[in-house]
Amino acid sequence: MTELITYIAQSLVEDPSKVVVRETGEKNGAIVYELSVAEGDMGRVIGKQGRIAKAIRSVAKAAASREGKKVIIDIV
């Protein structure tokens, strides 16, 4: 799952070397991932009214449900 989130984020930003995805633990039965990018790329990952962030979360949830898991993605 970390690889999927990293790949999507690196495809969106100008500085892919600053993309970091960490698994931070578990909350309410879901695995929590923390996505951090360079300050200037934050808008590219969030998008207008959070649409891109919502799309990233949807893709990750779909991939996780195939494995019978739940995920939460926090953008830091």
mmJSON file of the N, C-alpha and C atoms, coordinates in Angstrom:
{"data_MODEL":{"atom_site":{
"group_PDB":["ATOM","ATOM","ATOM","ATOM","ATOM","ATOM","ATOM","ATOM","ATOM","ATOM","ATOM","ATOM","ATOM","ATOM","ATOM","ATOM","ATOM","ATOM","ATOM","ATOM","ATOM","ATOM","ATOM","ATOM","ATOM","ATOM","ATOM","ATOM","ATOM","ATOM","ATOM","ATOM","ATOM","ATOM","ATOM","ATOM","ATOM","ATOM","ATOM","ATOM","ATOM","ATOM","ATOM","ATOM","ATOM","ATOM","ATOM","ATOM","ATOM","ATOM","ATOM","ATOM","ATOM","ATOM","ATOM","ATOM","ATOM","ATOM","ATOM","ATOM","ATOM","ATOM","ATOM","ATOM","ATOM","ATOM","ATOM","ATOM","ATOM","ATOM","ATOM","ATOM","ATOM","ATOM","ATOM","ATOM","ATOM","ATOM","ATOM","ATOM","ATOM","ATOM","ATOM","ATOM","ATOM","ATOM","ATOM","ATOM","ATOM","ATOM","ATOM","ATOM","ATOM","ATOM","ATOM","ATOM","ATOM","ATOM","ATOM","ATOM","ATOM","ATOM","ATOM","ATOM","ATOM","ATOM","ATOM","ATOM","ATOM","ATOM","ATOM","ATOM","ATOM","ATOM","ATOM","ATOM","ATOM","ATOM","ATOM","ATOM","ATOM","ATOM","ATOM","ATOM","ATOM","ATOM","ATOM","ATOM","ATOM","ATOM","ATOM","ATOM","ATOM","ATOM","ATOM","ATOM","ATOM","ATOM","ATOM","ATOM","ATOM","ATOM","ATOM","ATOM","ATOM","ATOM","ATOM","ATOM","ATOM","ATOM","ATOM","ATOM","ATOM","ATOM","ATOM","ATOM","ATOM","ATOM","ATOM","ATOM","ATOM","ATOM","ATOM","ATOM","ATOM","ATOM","ATOM","ATOM","ATOM","ATOM","ATOM","ATOM","ATOM","ATOM","ATOM","ATOM","ATOM","ATOM","ATOM","ATOM","ATOM","ATOM","ATOM","ATOM","ATOM","ATOM","ATOM","ATOM","ATOM","ATOM","ATOM","ATOM","ATOM","ATOM","ATOM","ATOM","ATOM","ATOM","ATOM","ATOM","ATOM","ATOM","ATOM","ATOM","ATOM","ATOM","ATOM","ATOM","ATOM","ATOM","ATOM","ATOM","ATOM","ATOM","ATOM","ATOM","ATOM","ATOM","ATOM","ATOM","ATOM","ATOM","ATOM","ATOM","ATOM","ATOM","ATOM","ATOM"],
"id":[1,2,3,4,5,6,7,8,9,10,11,12,13,14,15,16,17,18,19,20,21,22,23,24,25,26,27,28,29,30,31,32,33,34,35,36,37,38,39,40,41,42,43,44,45,46,47,48,49,50,51,52,53,54,55,56,57,58,59,60,61,62,63,64,65,66,67,68,69,70,71,72,73,74,75,76,77,78,79,80,81,82,83,84,85,86,87,88,89,90,91,92,93,94,95,96,97,98,99,100,101,102,103,104,105,106,107,108,109,110,111,112,113,114,115,116,117,118,119,120,121,122,123,124,125,126,127,128,129,130,131,132,133,134,135,136,137,138,139,140,141,142,143,144,145,146,147,148,149,150,151,152,153,154,155,156,157,158,159,160,161,162,163,164,165,166,167,168,169,170,171,172,173,174,175,176,177,178,179,180,181,182,183,184,185,186,187,188,189,190,191,192,193,194,195,196,197,198,199,200,201,202,203,204,205,206,207,208,209,210,211,212,213,214,215,216,217,218,219,220,221,222,223,224,225,226,227,228],
"type_symbol":["N","C","C","N","C","C","N","C","C","N","C","C","N","C","C","N","C","C","N","C","C","N","C","C","N","C","C","N","C","C","N","C","C","N","C","C","N","C","C","N","C","C","N","C","C","N","C","C","N","C","C","N","C","C","N","C","C","N","C","C","N","C","C","N","C","C","N","C","C","N","C","C","N","C","C","N","C","C","N","C","C","N","C","C","N","C","C","N","C","C","N","C","C","N","C","C","N","C","C","N","C","C","N","C","C","N","C","C","N","C","C","N","C","C","N","C","C","N","C","C","N","C","C","N","C","C","N","C","C","N","C","C","N","C","C","N","C","C","N","C","C","N","C","C","N","C","C","N","C","C","N","C","C","N","C","C","N","C","C","N","C","C","N","C","C","N","C","C","N","C","C","N","C","C","N","C","C","N","C","C","N","C","C","N","C","C","N","C","C","N","C","C","N","C","C","N","C","C","N","C","C","N","C","C","N","C","C","N","C","C","N","C","C","N","C","C","N","C","C","N","C","C","N","C","C","N","C","C"],
"label_atom_id":["N","CA","C","N","CA","C","N","CA","C","N","CA","C","N","CA","C","N","CA","C","N","CA","C","N","CA","C","N","CA","C","N","CA","C","N","CA","C","N","CA","C","N","CA","C","N","CA","C","N","CA","C","N","CA","C","N","CA","C","N","CA","C","N","CA","C","N","CA","C","N","CA","C","N","CA","C","N","CA","C","N","CA","C","N","CA","C","N","CA","C","N","CA","C","N","CA","C","N","CA","C","N","CA","C","N","CA","C","N","CA","C","N","CA","C","N","CA","C","N","CA","C","N","CA","C","N","CA","C","N","CA","C","N","CA","C","N","CA","C","N","CA","C","N","CA","C","N","CA","C","N","CA","C","N","CA","C","N","CA","C","N","CA","C","N","CA","C","N","CA","C","N","CA","C","N","CA","C","N","CA","C","N","CA","C","N","CA","C","N","CA","C","N","CA","C","N","CA","C","N","CA","C","N","CA","C","N","CA","C","N","CA","C","N","CA","C","N","CA","C","N","CA","C","N","CA","C","N","CA","C","N","CA","C","N","CA","C","N","CA","C","N","CA","C","N","CA","C","N","CA","C","N","CA","C","N","CA","C","N","CA","C","N","CA","C"],
"label_alt_id":[null,null,null,null,null,null,null,null,null,null,null,null,null,null,null,null,null,null,null,null,null,null,null,null,null,null,null,null,null,null,null,null,null,null,null,null,null,null,null,null,null,null,null,null,null,null,null,null,null,null,null,null,null,null,null,null,null,null,null,null,null,null,null,null,null,null,null,null,null,null,null,null,null,null,null,null,null,null,null,null,null,null,null,null,null,null,null,null,null,null,null,null,null,null,null,null,null,null,null,null,null,null,null,null,null,null,null,null,null,null,null,null,null,null,null,null,null,null,null,null,null,null,null,null,null,null,null,null,null,null,null,null,null,null,null,null,null,null,null,null,null,null,null,null,null,null,null,null,null,null,null,null,null,null,null,null,null,null,null,null,null,null,null,null,null,null,null,null,null,null,null,null,null,null,null,null,null,null,null,null,null,null,null,null,null,null,null,null,null,null,null,null,null,null,null,null,null,null,null,null,null,null,null,null,null,null,null,null,null,null,null,null,null,null,null,null,null,null,null,null,null,null,null,null,null,null,null,null],
"label_comp_id":["MET","MET","MET","THR","THR","THR","GLU","GLU","GLU","LEU","LEU","LEU","ILE","ILE","ILE","THR","THR","THR","TYR","TYR","TYR","ILE","ILE","ILE","ALA","ALA","ALA","GLN","GLN","GLN","SER","SER","SER","LEU","LEU","LEU","VAL","VAL","VAL","GLU","GLU","GLU","ASP","ASP","ASP","PRO","PRO","PRO","SER","SER","SER","LYS","LYS","LYS","VAL","VAL","VAL","VAL","VAL","VAL","VAL","VAL","VAL","ARG","ARG","ARG","GLU","GLU","GLU","THR","THR","THR","GLY","GLY","GLY","GLU","GLU","GLU","LYS","LYS","LYS","ASN","ASN","ASN","GLY","GLY","GLY","ALA","ALA","ALA","ILE","ILE","ILE","VAL","VAL","VAL","TYR","TYR","TYR","GLU","GLU","GLU","LEU","LEU","LEU","SER","SER","SER","VAL","VAL","VAL","ALA","ALA","ALA","GLU","GLU","GLU","GLY","GLY","GLY","ASP","ASP","ASP","MET","MET","MET","GLY","GLY","GLY","ARG","ARG","ARG","VAL","VAL","VAL","ILE","ILE","ILE","GLY","GLY","GLY","LYS","LYS","LYS","GLN","GLN","GLN","GLY","GLY","GLY","ARG","ARG","ARG","ILE","ILE","ILE","ALA","ALA","ALA","LYS","LYS","LYS","ALA","ALA","ALA","ILE","ILE","ILE","ARG","ARG","ARG","SER","SER","SER","VAL","VAL","VAL","ALA","ALA","ALA","LYS","LYS","LYS","ALA","ALA","ALA","ALA","ALA","ALA","ALA","ALA","ALA","SER","SER","SER","ARG","ARG","ARG","GLU","GLU","GLU","GLY","GLY","GLY","LYS","LYS","LYS","LYS","LYS","LYS","VAL","VAL","VAL","ILE","ILE","ILE","ILE","ILE","ILE","ASP","ASP","ASP","ILE","ILE","ILE","VAL","VAL","VAL"],
"label_asym_id":["A","A","A","A","A","A","A","A","A","A","A","A","A","A","A","A","A","A","A","A","A","A","A","A","A","A","A","A","A","A","A","A","A","A","A","A","A","A","A","A","A","A","A","A","A","A","A","A","A","A","A","A","A","A","A","A","A","A","A","A","A","A","A","A","A","A","A","A","A","A","A","A","A","A","A","A","A","A","A","A","A","A","A","A","A","A","A","A","A","A","A","A","A","A","A","A","A","A","A","A","A","A","A","A","A","A","A","A","A","A","A","A","A","A","A","A","A","A","A","A","A","A","A","A","A","A","A","A","A","A","A","A","A","A","A","A","A","A","A","A","A","A","A","A","A","A","A","A","A","A","A","A","A","A","A","A","A","A","A","A","A","A","A","A","A","A","A","A","A","A","A","A","A","A","A","A","A","A","A","A","A","A","A","A","A","A","A","A","A","A","A","A","A","A","A","A","A","A","A","A","A","A","A","A","A","A","A","A","A","A","A","A","A","A","A","A","A","A","A","A","A","A","A","A","A","A","A","A"],
"label_entity_id":["1","1","1","1","1","1","1","1","1","1","1","1","1","1","1","1","1","1","1","1","1","1","1","1","1","1","1","1","1","1","1","1","1","1","1","1","1","1","1","1","1","1","1","1","1","1","1","1","1","1","1","1","1","1","1","1","1","1","1","1","1","1","1","1","1","1","1","1","1","1","1","1","1","1","1","1","1","1","1","1","1","1","1","1","1","1","1","1","1","1","1","1","1","1","1","1","1","1","1","1","1","1","1","1","1","1","1","1","1","1","1","1","1","1","1","1","1","1","1","1","1","1","1","1","1","1","1","1","1","1","1","1","1","1","1","1","1","1","1","1","1","1","1","1","1","1","1","1","1","1","1","1","1","1","1","1","1","1","1","1","1","1","1","1","1","1","1","1","1","1","1","1","1","1","1","1","1","1","1","1","1","1","1","1","1","1","1","1","1","1","1","1","1","1","1","1","1","1","1","1","1","1","1","1","1","1","1","1","1","1","1","1","1","1","1","1","1","1","1","1","1","1","1","1","1","1","1","1"],
"label_seq_id":[1,1,1,2,2,2,3,3,3,4,4,4,5,5,5,6,6,6,7,7,7,8,8,8,9,9,9,10,10,10,11,11,11,12,12,12,13,13,13,14,14,14,15,15,15,16,16,16,17,17,17,18,18,18,19,19,19,20,20,20,21,21,21,22,22,22,23,23,23,24,24,24,25,25,25,26,26,26,27,27,27,28,28,28,29,29,29,30,30,30,31,31,31,32,32,32,33,33,33,34,34,34,35,35,35,36,36,36,37,37,37,38,38,38,39,39,39,40,40,40,41,41,41,42,42,42,43,43,43,44,44,44,45,45,45,46,46,46,47,47,47,48,48,48,49,49,49,50,50,50,51,51,51,52,52,52,53,53,53,54,54,54,55,55,55,56,56,56,57,57,57,58,58,58,59,59,59,60,60,60,61,61,61,62,62,62,63,63,63,64,64,64,65,65,65,66,66,66,67,67,67,68,68,68,69,69,69,70,70,70,71,71,71,72,72,72,73,73,73,74,74,74,75,75,75,76,76,76],
"pdbx_PDB_ins_code":[null,null,null,null,null,null,null,null,null,null,null,null,null,null,null,null,null,null,null,null,null,null,null,null,null,null,null,null,null,null,null,null,null,null,null,null,null,null,null,null,null,null,null,null,null,null,null,null,null,null,null,null,null,null,null,null,null,null,null,null,null,null,null,null,null,null,null,null,null,null,null,null,null,null,null,null,null,null,null,null,null,null,null,null,null,null,null,null,null,null,null,null,null,null,null,null,null,null,null,null,null,null,null,null,null,null,null,null,null,null,null,null,null,null,null,null,null,null,null,null,null,null,null,null,null,null,null,null,null,null,null,null,null,null,null,null,null,null,null,null,null,null,null,null,null,null,null,null,null,null,null,null,null,null,null,null,null,null,null,null,null,null,null,null,null,null,null,null,null,null,null,null,null,null,null,null,null,null,null,null,null,null,null,null,null,null,null,null,null,null,null,null,null,null,null,null,null,null,null,null,null,null,null,null,null,null,null,null,null,null,null,null,null,null,null,null,null,null,null,null,null,null,null,null,null,null,null,null],
"Cartn_x":[0.821,0.0,0.872,1.975,2.89,3.406,3.71,4.228,3.188,1.933,0.855,0.685,0.63,0.459,1.666,2.862,4.073,4.052,3.688,3.649,2.666,1.483,0.481,0.977,1.507,1.967,3.144,4.09,5.246,4.84,3.761,3.269,2.666,2.248,1.559,2.475,3.559,4.371,5.532,6.104,7.272,8.574,8.614,9.82,9.523,9.579,9.225,10.147,11.346,12.268,11.823,10.943,10.47,9.218,8.697,7.502,7.885,7.21,7.462,6.118,6.011,4.811,5.225,4.58,4.896,3.62,3.755,2.66,2.813,1.835,1.992,1.284,0.502,-0.158,-1.543,-2.395,-3.741,-4.737,-5.877,-6.912,-8.266,-9.059,-10.395,-10.372,-9.364,-9.269,-8.74,-8.296,-7.757,-6.282,-5.51,-4.092,-3.975,-3.189,-3.045,-1.73,-1.82,-0.642,-0.539,0.69,0.97,1.725,1.177,1.792,2.313,3.608,4.17,4.914,4.778,5.416,6.08,6.812,7.439,6.358,6.688,5.728,5.07,5.849,5.312,4.413,4.502,3.692,2.413,2.213,1.045,-0.261,-0.343,-1.555,-1.827,-0.765,-0.928,-1.5,-1.155,-1.631,-3.05,-3.373,-4.702,-5.712,-5.349,-6.243,-7.309,-8.075,-9.15,-10.228,-10.535,-11.547,-11.275,-9.999,-9.625,-9.966,-10.236,-10.663,-9.578,-8.338,-7.261,-6.976,-6.975,-6.77,-7.858,-9.08,-10.199,-10.023,-9.539,-9.314,-8.204,-7.128,-6.04,-6.572,-7.362,-7.938,-8.862,-9.645,-10.56,-9.81,-8.75,-7.955,-7.306,-6.773,-6.131,-7.149,-8.334,-9.367,-9.806,-9.921,-10.307,-9.251,-7.979,-6.89,-6.845,-7.075,-7.041,-8.215,-9.371,-10.542,-10.362,-9.559,-9.263,-8.504,-7.749,-6.978,-7.719,-8.934,-9.712,-9.254,-8.65,-8.14,-8.827,-8.616,-9.095,-7.897,-7.935,-6.826,-7.343,-6.505,-6.732,-5.461,-5.596,-4.435,-4.511,-3.505,-3.385,-2.322,-2.665,-1.704,-1.143,0.18,0.841,1.643],
"Cartn_y":[-1.188,0.0,1.263,1.22,2.356,2.685,1.647,1.853,2.532,2.139,2.728,4.206,4.548,5.945,6.777,6.23,6.925,7.173,6.171,6.297,7.388,7.402,8.4,9.798,9.96,11.277,11.764,10.882,11.283,11.686,11.117,11.474,12.872,13.378,14.662,15.852,15.631,16.742,17.096,18.28,18.719,18.14,17.89,17.359,15.984,14.916,13.58,13.056,13.603,13.109,13.485,14.457,14.894,14.158,13.24,12.485,11.408,11.418,10.418,9.86,8.539,7.867,6.948,7.142,6.319,5.669,4.436,3.764,4.111,4.833,5.347,4.52,3.549,2.729,2.324,2.115,1.652,2.464,2.794,3.551,3.006,2.56,2.014,0.879,0.028,-1.11,-0.793,0.433,0.831,1.201,0.892,1.242,2.706,3.481,4.914,5.171,5.874,6.271,7.784,8.27,9.704,10.053,10.979,11.412,12.819,13.014,14.363,14.659,15.908,16.366,17.71,18.227,19.535,20.604,21.679,22.741,23.288,23.476,24.028,23.069,21.784,20.774,20.408,21.007,20.657,20.901,21.999,22.314,21.321,20.791,19.81,18.499,18.147,16.89,17.039,18.209,18.425,18.755,19.649,19.998,20.987,21.465,22.411,21.721,22.329,21.822,20.372,19.955,18.629,17.488,17.797,16.743,15.711,16.145,15.195,14.338,14.962,14.207,13.15,13.516,12.577,11.427,11.74,10.703,9.746,10.294,9.441,8.502,9.035,8.207,7.133,7.478,6.504,5.351,5.666,4.617,3.718,4.323,3.533,2.643,3.174,2.366,1.207,1.446,0.376,-0.723,-0.317,-1.304,-2.077,-1.394,-2.056,-3.013,-2.656,-3.519,-4.841,-4.832,-6.078,-7.041,-6.487,-7.295,-7.491,-6.952,-7.086,-6.169,-5.04,-4.097,-2.751,-1.878,-0.503,0.416,1.564,2.512,3.933,4.715,6.15,6.844,7.889,8.626,10.045,10.43,11.796,12.511,13.685,14.493,15.525,15.461,16.33,17.393],
"Cartn_z":[0.0,0.0,0.0,0.731,0.777,-0.617,-1.389,-2.742,-3.625,-3.496,-4.298,-3.985,-2.715,-2.305,-2.748,-2.608,-3.038,-4.538,-5.312,-6.766,-7.199,-6.617,-6.98,-6.625,-5.426,-4.987,-5.825,-6.134,-6.926,-8.337,-8.845,-10.173,-10.208,-9.063,-9.004,-8.718,-8.016,-7.506,-8.432,-8.201,-8.969,-8.418,-7.101,-6.456,-5.849,-6.667,-6.165,-5.067,-4.949,-3.928,-2.513,-2.385,-1.066,-0.596,-1.405,-1.031,-0.032,1.116,2.155,2.62,2.623,3.105,4.245,5.399,6.575,7.096,7.532,8.222,9.702,10.248,11.607,12.67,12.267,13.268,12.839,13.845,13.574,14.391,13.772,14.457,14.029,14.974,14.712,13.687,13.751,12.855,11.471,11.239,9.943,10.082,9.067,9.056,8.653,9.41,9.156,8.433,7.303,6.53,6.56,6.678,6.698,5.419,4.643,3.392,3.577,3.335,3.409,2.112,1.658,0.42,0.7,-0.279,-0.139,0.02,0.704,0.995,-0.277,-1.328,-2.567,-3.323,-3.021,-3.704,-2.961,-1.806,-0.997,-1.76,-2.464,-3.219,-4.332,-4.923,-5.997,-5.465,-4.248,-3.671,-3.119,-2.597,-2.035,-3.134,-4.054,-5.148,-4.724,-5.703,-5.417,-4.597,-3.473,-2.538,-2.116,-2.152,-1.673,-2.605,-3.859,-4.789,-5.061,-5.223,-5.508,-4.279,-3.101,-1.862,-1.694,-2.008,-1.903,-2.897,-4.105,-5.109,-4.673,-4.092,-3.6,-2.521,-1.62,-0.546,-1.111,-2.132,-2.739,-3.395,-4.118,-4.768,-3.719,-2.667,-1.61,-0.89,-0.63,0.034,-0.845,-2.155,-3.073,-3.105,-3.154,-3.167,-1.855,-0.757,0.552,0.726,0.188,0.349,-0.403,-1.463,-2.166,-1.267,-0.317,0.626,1.946,2.037,3.257,4.371,4.028,5.013,4.852,5.835,5.778,5.949,5.271,5.378,5.61,6.249,6.448,5.98,5.16,4.692,5.223,6.01,6.526,5.712,5.196,4.45,5.389,5.57,6.538,5.811],
"occupancy":[1.0,1.0,1.0,1.0,1.0,1.0,1.0,1.0,1.0,1.0,1.0,1.0,1.0,1.0,1.0,1.0,1.0,1.0,1.0,1.0,1.0,1.0,1.0,1.0,1.0,1.0,1.0,1.0,1.0,1.0,1.0,1.0,1.0,1.0,1.0,1.0,1.0,1.0,1.0,1.0,1.0,1.0,1.0,1.0,1.0,1.0,1.0,1.0,1.0,1.0,1.0,1.0,1.0,1.0,1.0,1.0,1.0,1.0,1.0,1.0,1.0,1.0,1.0,1.0,1.0,1.0,1.0,1.0,1.0,1.0,1.0,1.0,1.0,1.0,1.0,1.0,1.0,1.0,1.0,1.0,1.0,1.0,1.0,1.0,1.0,1.0,1.0,1.0,1.0,1.0,1.0,1.0,1.0,1.0,1.0,1.0,1.0,1.0,1.0,1.0,1.0,1.0,1.0,1.0,1.0,1.0,1.0,1.0,1.0,1.0,1.0,1.0,1.0,1.0,1.0,1.0,1.0,1.0,1.0,1.0,1.0,1.0,1.0,1.0,1.0,1.0,1.0,1.0,1.0,1.0,1.0,1.0,1.0,1.0,1.0,1.0,1.0,1.0,1.0,1.0,1.0,1.0,1.0,1.0,1.0,1.0,1.0,1.0,1.0,1.0,1.0,1.0,1.0,1.0,1.0,1.0,1.0,1.0,1.0,1.0,1.0,1.0,1.0,1.0,1.0,1.0,1.0,1.0,1.0,1.0,1.0,1.0,1.0,1.0,1.0,1.0,1.0,1.0,1.0,1.0,1.0,1.0,1.0,1.0,1.0,1.0,1.0,1.0,1.0,1.0,1.0,1.0,1.0,1.0,1.0,1.0,1.0,1.0,1.0,1.0,1.0,1.0,1.0,1.0,1.0,1.0,1.0,1.0,1.0,1.0,1.0,1.0,1.0,1.0,1.0,1.0,1.0,1.0,1.0,1.0,1.0,1.0,1.0,1.0,1.0,1.0,1.0,1.0],
"B_iso_or_equiv":[0.0,0.0,0.0,0.0,0.0,0.0,0.0,0.0,0.0,0.0,0.0,0.0,0.0,0.0,0.0,0.0,0.0,0.0,0.0,0.0,0.0,0.0,0.0,0.0,0.0,0.0,0.0,0.0,0.0,0.0,0.0,0.0,0.0,0.0,0.0,0.0,0.0,0.0,0.0,0.0,0.0,0.0,0.0,0.0,0.0,0.0,0.0,0.0,0.0,0.0,0.0,0.0,0.0,0.0,0.0,0.0,0.0,0.0,0.0,0.0,0.0,0.0,0.0,0.0,0.0,0.0,0.0,0.0,0.0,0.0,0.0,0.0,0.0,0.0,0.0,0.0,0.0,0.0,0.0,0.0,0.0,0.0,0.0,0.0,0.0,0.0,0.0,0.0,0.0,0.0,0.0,0.0,0.0,0.0,0.0,0.0,0.0,0.0,0.0,0.0,0.0,0.0,0.0,0.0,0.0,0.0,0.0,0.0,0.0,0.0,0.0,0.0,0.0,0.0,0.0,0.0,0.0,0.0,0.0,0.0,0.0,0.0,0.0,0.0,0.0,0.0,0.0,0.0,0.0,0.0,0.0,0.0,0.0,0.0,0.0,0.0,0.0,0.0,0.0,0.0,0.0,0.0,0.0,0.0,0.0,0.0,0.0,0.0,0.0,0.0,0.0,0.0,0.0,0.0,0.0,0.0,0.0,0.0,0.0,0.0,0.0,0.0,0.0,0.0,0.0,0.0,0.0,0.0,0.0,0.0,0.0,0.0,0.0,0.0,0.0,0.0,0.0,0.0,0.0,0.0,0.0,0.0,0.0,0.0,0.0,0.0,0.0,0.0,0.0,0.0,0.0,0.0,0.0,0.0,0.0,0.0,0.0,0.0,0.0,0.0,0.0,0.0,0.0,0.0,0.0,0.0,0.0,0.0,0.0,0.0,0.0,0.0,0.0,0.0,0.0,0.0,0.0,0.0,0.0,0.0,0.0,0.0,0.0,0.0,0.0,0.0,0.0,0.0],
"pdbx_formal_charge":[null,null,null,null,null,null,null,null,null,null,null,null,null,null,null,null,null,null,null,null,null,null,null,null,null,null,null,null,null,null,null,null,null,null,null,null,null,null,null,null,null,null,null,null,null,null,null,null,null,null,null,null,null,null,null,null,null,null,null,null,null,null,null,null,null,null,null,null,null,null,null,null,null,null,null,null,null,null,null,null,null,null,null,null,null,null,null,null,null,null,null,null,null,null,null,null,null,null,null,null,null,null,null,null,null,null,null,null,null,null,null,null,null,null,null,null,null,null,null,null,null,null,null,null,null,null,null,null,null,null,null,null,null,null,null,null,null,null,null,null,null,null,null,null,null,null,null,null,null,null,null,null,null,null,null,null,null,null,null,null,null,null,null,null,null,null,null,null,null,null,null,null,null,null,null,null,null,null,null,null,null,null,null,null,null,null,null,null,null,null,null,null,null,null,null,null,null,null,null,null,null,null,null,null,null,null,null,null,null,null,null,null,null,null,null,null,null,null,null,null,null,null,null,null,null,null,null,null],
"auth_seq_id":[1,1,1,2,2,2,3,3,3,4,4,4,5,5,5,6,6,6,7,7,7,8,8,8,9,9,9,10,10,10,11,11,11,12,12,12,13,13,13,14,14,14,15,15,15,16,16,16,17,17,17,18,18,18,19,19,19,20,20,20,21,21,21,22,22,22,23,23,23,24,24,24,25,25,25,26,26,26,27,27,27,28,28,28,29,29,29,30,30,30,31,31,31,32,32,32,33,33,33,34,34,34,35,35,35,36,36,36,37,37,37,38,38,38,39,39,39,40,40,40,41,41,41,42,42,42,43,43,43,44,44,44,45,45,45,46,46,46,47,47,47,48,48,48,49,49,49,50,50,50,51,51,51,52,52,52,53,53,53,54,54,54,55,55,55,56,56,56,57,57,57,58,58,58,59,59,59,60,60,60,61,61,61,62,62,62,63,63,63,64,64,64,65,65,65,66,66,66,67,67,67,68,68,68,69,69,69,70,70,70,71,71,71,72,72,72,73,73,73,74,74,74,75,75,75,76,76,76],
"auth_comp_id":["MET","MET","MET","THR","THR","THR","GLU","GLU","GLU","LEU","LEU","LEU","ILE","ILE","ILE","THR","THR","THR","TYR","TYR","TYR","ILE","ILE","ILE","ALA","ALA","ALA","GLN","GLN","GLN","SER","SER","SER","LEU","LEU","LEU","VAL","VAL","VAL","GLU","GLU","GLU","ASP","ASP","ASP","PRO","PRO","PRO","SER","SER","SER","LYS","LYS","LYS","VAL","VAL","VAL","VAL","VAL","VAL","VAL","VAL","VAL","ARG","ARG","ARG","GLU","GLU","GLU","THR","THR","THR","GLY","GLY","GLY","GLU","GLU","GLU","LYS","LYS","LYS","ASN","ASN","ASN","GLY","GLY","GLY","ALA","ALA","ALA","ILE","ILE","ILE","VAL","VAL","VAL","TYR","TYR","TYR","GLU","GLU","GLU","LEU","LEU","LEU","SER","SER","SER","VAL","VAL","VAL","ALA","ALA","ALA","GLU","GLU","GLU","GLY","GLY","GLY","ASP","ASP","ASP","MET","MET","MET","GLY","GLY","GLY","ARG","ARG","ARG","VAL","VAL","VAL","ILE","ILE","ILE","GLY","GLY","GLY","LYS","LYS","LYS","GLN","GLN","GLN","GLY","GLY","GLY","ARG","ARG","ARG","ILE","ILE","ILE","ALA","ALA","ALA","LYS","LYS","LYS","ALA","ALA","ALA","ILE","ILE","ILE","ARG","ARG","ARG","SER","SER","SER","VAL","VAL","VAL","ALA","ALA","ALA","LYS","LYS","LYS","ALA","ALA","ALA","ALA","ALA","ALA","ALA","ALA","ALA","SER","SER","SER","ARG","ARG","ARG","GLU","GLU","GLU","GLY","GLY","GLY","LYS","LYS","LYS","LYS","LYS","LYS","VAL","VAL","VAL","ILE","ILE","ILE","ILE","ILE","ILE","ASP","ASP","ASP","ILE","ILE","ILE","VAL","VAL","VAL"],
"auth_asym_id":["A","A","A","A","A","A","A","A","A","A","A","A","A","A","A","A","A","A","A","A","A","A","A","A","A","A","A","A","A","A","A","A","A","A","A","A","A","A","A","A","A","A","A","A","A","A","A","A","A","A","A","A","A","A","A","A","A","A","A","A","A","A","A","A","A","A","A","A","A","A","A","A","A","A","A","A","A","A","A","A","A","A","A","A","A","A","A","A","A","A","A","A","A","A","A","A","A","A","A","A","A","A","A","A","A","A","A","A","A","A","A","A","A","A","A","A","A","A","A","A","A","A","A","A","A","A","A","A","A","A","A","A","A","A","A","A","A","A","A","A","A","A","A","A","A","A","A","A","A","A","A","A","A","A","A","A","A","A","A","A","A","A","A","A","A","A","A","A","A","A","A","A","A","A","A","A","A","A","A","A","A","A","A","A","A","A","A","A","A","A","A","A","A","A","A","A","A","A","A","A","A","A","A","A","A","A","A","A","A","A","A","A","A","A","A","A","A","A","A","A","A","A","A","A","A","A","A","A"],
"auth_atom_id":["N","CA","C","N","CA","C","N","CA","C","N","CA","C","N","CA","C","N","CA","C","N","CA","C","N","CA","C","N","CA","C","N","CA","C","N","CA","C","N","CA","C","N","CA","C","N","CA","C","N","CA","C","N","CA","C","N","CA","C","N","CA","C","N","CA","C","N","CA","C","N","CA","C","N","CA","C","N","CA","C","N","CA","C","N","CA","C","N","CA","C","N","CA","C","N","CA","C","N","CA","C","N","CA","C","N","CA","C","N","CA","C","N","CA","C","N","CA","C","N","CA","C","N","CA","C","N","CA","C","N","CA","C","N","CA","C","N","CA","C","N","CA","C","N","CA","C","N","CA","C","N","CA","C","N","CA","C","N","CA","C","N","CA","C","N","CA","C","N","CA","C","N","CA","C","N","CA","C","N","CA","C","N","CA","C","N","CA","C","N","CA","C","N","CA","C","N","CA","C","N","CA","C","N","CA","C","N","CA","C","N","CA","C","N","CA","C","N","CA","C","N","CA","C","N","CA","C","N","CA","C","N","CA","C","N","CA","C","N","CA","C","N","CA","C","N","CA","C","N","CA","C","N","CA","C","N","CA","C","N","CA","C","N","CA","C"],
"pdbx_PDB_model_num":[1,1,1,1,1,1,1,1,1,1,1,1,1,1,1,1,1,1,1,1,1,1,1,1,1,1,1,1,1,1,1,1,1,1,1,1,1,1,1,1,1,1,1,1,1,1,1,1,1,1,1,1,1,1,1,1,1,1,1,1,1,1,1,1,1,1,1,1,1,1,1,1,1,1,1,1,1,1,1,1,1,1,1,1,1,1,1,1,1,1,1,1,1,1,1,1,1,1,1,1,1,1,1,1,1,1,1,1,1,1,1,1,1,1,1,1,1,1,1,1,1,1,1,1,1,1,1,1,1,1,1,1,1,1,1,1,1,1,1,1,1,1,1,1,1,1,1,1,1,1,1,1,1,1,1,1,1,1,1,1,1,1,1,1,1,1,1,1,1,1,1,1,1,1,1,1,1,1,1,1,1,1,1,1,1,1,1,1,1,1,1,1,1,1,1,1,1,1,1,1,1,1,1,1,1,1,1,1,1,1,1,1,1,1,1,1,1,1,1,1,1,1,1,1,1,1,1,1]
}}}
